[in-house]
Amino acid sequence: MSDQKKSTSPYPDQWEQWPAFREALMLHLPPDVADAVREMGRVLYELLDHLGLYAPPGSWLAARLRATVAELRFARQCLGALADERPHTSLTAAETRLSDQCEDWAVKVDELAGEIERAVDG
């Protein structure tokens, strides 16, 4: 059994503690290195927040929702890439079932991103 955690995020229910790096990057690192990089990102985020270098135009809520849309679009691209890899990868039966779902999940994530974007931008 691999020493990777089921979720690559150390605390998926505390997402605001890990704002700097995507988990798609962390999965390429050994767990102890990923933890150190997450901590470095958290410190960088806190430093930038403390310095107050930038305030987005409009509301913070709208800015954070737009950032969420960007993250959802990244997730959509990730899921789409996983679906596209299907013909070029040897998969177990269970992996094939998951891979088959990736395209559908990508569409759903894209629809959610569009819904949020339309709501924010009116």
N, C-alpha and C positions, 0 to 999 in steps of 0.2 A: 504494500500500500504506500502511496506517495505521502511525503510529509507536507504537501500542500493542503491548506484548509479548504473546506467545501466552498466558502466564499473567499475571494482573495482579500476582501476588506476585513480588517481586524474587528471592526465594530459596525456592521452594516446599519444598525439602528441609530448610530451617532454620526451620520454623514457629514455634519458641519465641522466635525473635528478633523476631517481629512480632505480639505478643499483643493489642494494644489495639484495633485497628479491623478490621472485616470488609472483605474485598476487594470486596464488593458496593458499598461506599462508594467505595473507591479508583478503581473504573472510571469514576467521574464526574469525576475530576480529571485534569489534564494530568500526564504522567509525573513531571516534576520536582516538582510540588506534592504528588503522591501520595508520592513518596520523602520529602519533608520531613515530611508528616503521619505517615508510618510511623515516622520517626525520633523525632518528638515523642511518639508512642505508646510507643515502646520506652523512652524516658527516663522517661515517666510511670509505666510499669510497674515499672521498676527503682527509682524513688523510692518507690512504694507498697510494693514488696517489702522494700526496705531499712527503711522505717519500721515494718513489722510491725504494722500497725494492726488486723489481723483474722486470726484463725485459724479455719477452718471447724470445726464440731463433727465429731468422728470423724476419720477418716484423710484425709490429703491426696489419696491415691489415689482414694478414693471421691468426694471433692469434685471432683477433676479429671475423673473419668469422668462425673459429673453435668453438669459444664460442657461436656464433649464431647457429651453427649446434647442439651443446649440448642443447641449449634452445628449438630448434625445436624438438629434440628427446624427451625432456621432454613433450612438448605440444602433441606430437604424443601419448605418454604413457597416458597422461591425457585424451585425446579423446578416446583412446582405452578402458580405464577403464570406461568411461561414457557409451560407447557402451555395455561393458560387464555387467554393472549394470541393463540394460534394463529389463531382465526377472525377476529381484528381486525387482523391484521398481514400485510403483503405479504412473503412469504418466497421465497427461491430454492429450487430443488429440494433442494439440500444442507441448507439451513436447515430446510426442512419435515421432512426425515428426522430431524434432530436434535431439532426441536420435538416430533415424534411420540414420541420416546424419553423426553422429560422426565417425562411422567406415570408411566411404568414406573420410571424412576430415582427419582422421588419416593417411590413405594411401597417400593422396596428400601431407600432411606435411612431411611424411617420404620420399617421392620422392624428394621433394624440398631439404630436408636435405642432401640426397645422392648426388643430383646434385651439391650443393655447396661444399660438401666435396670432390667430384671428381675434381672439378675445382681448389680447393685450393691445394690439394695433388698431382694433375697432374696424 
